[in-house]
Amino acid sequence: MPISYDAPAAAKTQRNYELLQQFYPPLTLEKPRRSPMRELISTVLSHRTTHADEELAYDRMLAAFGDWAGVLAAPTAALAHAIRTTRWPDTQAPRIQEILRRIRAERGAFELDFLHDWPTEKGMAWLNDMPGIGLKTASLVLLFNFHKPVLPVDTHVHRIAQRVGLIGPKASADKAHQVLLEQLPKDALTLLNFHKHNYWHGQKICLFAKPDCARCPLKGFCNYYREHFGPATPEALAATPTHWEAAWGALPH
Ligand code: SF4
């Protein structure tokens, strides 16, 4: 059902979900791609860092120090050197060691499986209390690894939510986390698809510098589109693809 540019934000969020669900391959709640510990530490490493550089840092860190106990015991400067492909290795190295120290001190081992049995809010608060772990990282671990009904709002989800008008134009990522969660069903499968499809959209179409609005199925209710091009014409809507096309390239991880 088409909606207008001035539709309530919740209706836009629902339509965003429906259209991107058709546009990109739908996802299922499968076995997590990474262990919880890897998801947590890799997300710390990924801050303002490309996926390739994050993976390189992770691999070099484990190659240099063997396991989590080794990473914790390593000289901090050596750890910073191992993760030098990340954006701020001198900041992230002591953070990672403090996270590891707290996990072992509080849980007796380097594992996070107990979060499966914890209420969502308790798990969020526990992760969020770690140095350098914000709502986004905590949500990624809880959603991807434990299928908890939370929504990671990364830079792509945040940007699209602002441009389309799902949140206010100045709403922070943390505010977006709260607002979008109120607008979406509280089930992990919906939230996983909403997160991932907007993440892909931000990487492939709604780019930071130059959004590719001609290909975008959200143009019929996107505030940014109306502000820059005027309301979408019937011709522009009819010419908009309804599915991601493989010829445009592979979707990100
Ligand atoms: S119409 Fe343009 S600005 Fe709006 S979501 Fe699509 S690509 Fe982004």
Residues whose N, C-alpha, C, O or C-beta is under 5 A from the ligand:
A	BS01	SF4	R163 I205 C206 P211 D212 C213 C216 L218 K219 C222 Y224 Y225
